[in-house]
Amino acid sequence: MAAPLTLLLIVAVTIRAVLFRSSWAELISERVEVVSPLNAWKRVVEGLALLDLGVSPYSGDVFHETPFMIYLFHFVVDYAEIVFMIADGITAVALYLSIQTYNKNVFRKQKYALESDRYPADCLELLRSPKEMFYIPLKVAMFYLLNPFTILSCVAKSTCGLNNAIIALFILCTLKGSALLSGILLALATYQSIYPLTLFAPALLFFLQRLYIPVNLRRSSFWFFTLQYAFIYVGSLVVITGLSFFLLGSWDFIPSVYGFIFSVPDLTPNIGLFWYFFAEMFEHFRLFFICVFQINVFFYTIPLSIKLKEHPVFLIFMQIAIISIFKSYPTVGDVALYMAFLPAWSHLYRFLRNIFLVSCVLLACSALFPVLWHLWIYAGSANSNFYYAITLLFNFGQILLVSDYFYAYLRREHHLTHGLYLKKKDGTEATLVLK
Amino acid sequence: MGLLSDPSRRKVLTGLLTRLNTPICGMPVEWLVKAMQSRGLEVFTQSFSRKLPFPDENKERYMVRGTNVYGILRAPRAPRTEALVITAPCSPGNTNNQAVALLLALAQYFRNQIYWAKDIIFLVNEHDLIGTQAWLEGYHHTNITGMEYSPLQGRAGSIQAALSLELSSDVITSLDLVLEGLNGQLPNLDLANLFYAFCQKLGVLCTIQGKLQRNDWDTAEGYTHAAQTMMLMVLKQACGRSWGDHGLFLRYHIEAASVRGINSFRHYKTDATTIGRLLEGMVRKLNNLLERLHQSYFFYLLPSLSRFVSIGYYMPAFGLLAVILLLRALDLWVHLGAPALAAVDGVTEAEQPSSPGVLTVLTPVVISHLTGVALYLLPVHLQEMAVEHFPVSETEAVVLTAIAIYTAGLALPHNTQRLLSGEGTEQGWKVLKLTALLYLAVLLGCTALINFSLGFILAVTLVPITASITPHMPKALYALVMVLLSPAFTILYCVFIYQELIEAPVSVSEGWMLFLSVISQGILDHALYGSLVYPLLALFIYPCWLMFWNILFWN
């Protein structure tokens, strides 16, 4: 499968190169849906200029990237376009390899379960075959590279592409089973933006499953491995933060980066939920609502981990989706990362209930974002309510998509244990609902 | 007390008007500068030049050069943060010879008043819209249309409102209010109401779309009259061009309207003094504004000057049309029940990973869009080649190339079917129709939000036929119906209906010439001012229509 992947990479690089050289590149890099104050290229250039002048790049509240980003771009700022295209390529290849490994694992487990007769007789049509699974890694890479959201994010040179690459490499290392690399990459992803912290739980669950350690709070083997992994993770995080301190010589990257992400001072409109609320909030209640909104991102980890503790890869997908919906400054590049996973769940298609509505809503919202922005900012005939309505609708569509896939996944698992045709106690046909 | 109650001022105005009654070639820049300076304004000029994509009938040459002259009346006791603009386009000949005189008379009168809180800019522009565009771009330091202009030496703060005057004779019978701007943008309804209120106060007859008001709303004739007026506004808004110099101001969030004086056969005539008083009243009202006009509607249709239809009333009509497309798409989805329709993620072309014949769906979409790109790019780029080989002028070459490419697109399905290895299946056309219906729904929705009239006219002509088309219908009849309802024919019908409504019906040949000039004007407007109608029709609506044409000829 190397040849189709190479062809796909060439096509993707060509599209991006053509767009980089056209007049649309500047237009795209100013769209608020594609860049946010955290990952805009203009701010990176500003920070580099400040660094060259000898001033701390975090003075002036313009620059909110981590010190590693500054130093990376300090060396490669002339080749920035190539760097972003390579980052997209790395993400696509990492996702390709991870889904390939995942599929092999899934098939192997299915084989063992079949041999030990664990599936009821009538749900054999739900089982997955190698023929069906053969093209899925290529489709995942294609869904990431040829997604218009990814292309827009790359052409705008938003550092979201680099964050996605780190998360994709983390997923690859987790699925390949290397706890050390996975911990280091997760620490790097957390260092970039805090929200990948929630991916600690699914990674831990995956390793426990892989090493056949049961998830039981009373067992010492569970705590032993958890502490090991947590030590790798926290240790790498401390080392990386310390290195940043030594690179820049001061701690002011912490309030500028992490304080900025948590306290949301910049209320530029974007596709997230924070800006409109906090634009009208009184100062008195601001802290309370910041806490509520931020807890919203982290809170779903606990119930989802309990429900999906046997399915850590699906949990990773759900977590990435929840991060990109509820984070403080989302952009379409974050949305593109979890959408790349959708072909991996194409076997769930028959259980999805809302896919038409979700597709129409997401398509219409993507088309309406620039129209309502134009009507608000340039024509002056609309106001922020119209734009926020579309933002709400877009997030509603995303939440519906994620919950629909969750329902379909759980339903398939239920059918695999209880048979395809469910009957109530009195023998009539039953339907499965997600409560 | 009012304008020109002083006999000496009346004499000055009459002198100016007599002087300007003589035809002038080009613009009398030095005379205007001296006239404005003698009235105590700060005068500046701006020269601009623009290369037209092709010489149209009016200009007959590629390069248009001109000069704008503007004078700023500084507010005596206010900080210079806001401004108002009164503009009179200066065209050669008799088309607008009185407006400049009125402008100068107003300038002289305003200079002696102390109540001005905003600076007033008196702009005399050359070449109508091109001059206005050059001035606005210079004022706001933008360059969105590729014009070359000298930078403005004098500036006056952010412009709150603008008025454009067009007067061709010194006595008028009625004043026509023109509201439609570029891309169908309208000024705030408050501005129209303000103007109408002043006209009623001073007893000046005010019309809209050139039609008088009627008082008998309950009768059938009254209703038809109002419907005709509204239809005229819809047609004018749909064509996306700016129907007065004010239209270009709207893009910069400046409320503007054009006032056109009409001299027809009526007993009661109004003289320039009354018009001056009316304008003075308008400008004083605008001077007293504390904030930009935003309280009233920006989206409305006017069946008359005292009644309006707001967006809350007319949008549901469009919404119901769009719902037809969505319901049809839902129906197709249910029928398809295909297991491999992946989630559409912001892509206008759905990607089908494993349904049969991915290429049979992707190919018509790509080829339709390539034809659309050809329709957009080729007419202007190939005009030299066309002029060499055929005995036509450049304008005719551009328009006829556009029509030729449009007609050539009709032959596509017969050719692409031969290229594809697999024959079209039942599944294939349904998937293509689903994609095309969703695409058309999103396209019409976005168009209706920006320019409602254009979206509505396209919806009315396209929705019925596209929702009901299948390959299993009698091909000849439905092909004829589809061609008759295609975007080009819609433009033709609109031309004929417009001529009927302004009570100047044309014969078929004249209508055809008008149709050709409408197409050339559309292409020119897009190149000169950034009007979106031509790229929308060429790059999006026409490929969408071609996809449905493909469905009709699926096997």
Interface residues (C-beta under 8 A of the other chain):
Chain A: Y135 K139 F143 L146 N147 P148 F149 V332 V335 A336 M339 L342 P343 S346 Y349 R350 I355 F356 V358 S359 C360 L362 L363 A364 S366 A367 L368 V371 L372 H374 L375 Y378 A379 G380 S381 L401
Chain B: Q185 L250 R251 H253 R292 H294 F298 F299 L326 A329 L330 W333 P339 A340 L341 A342 A343 V344 D345 G346 V347 T348 A350 E351 P353 S354 L438 A441 V442 L443 G445 C446 L449 I450
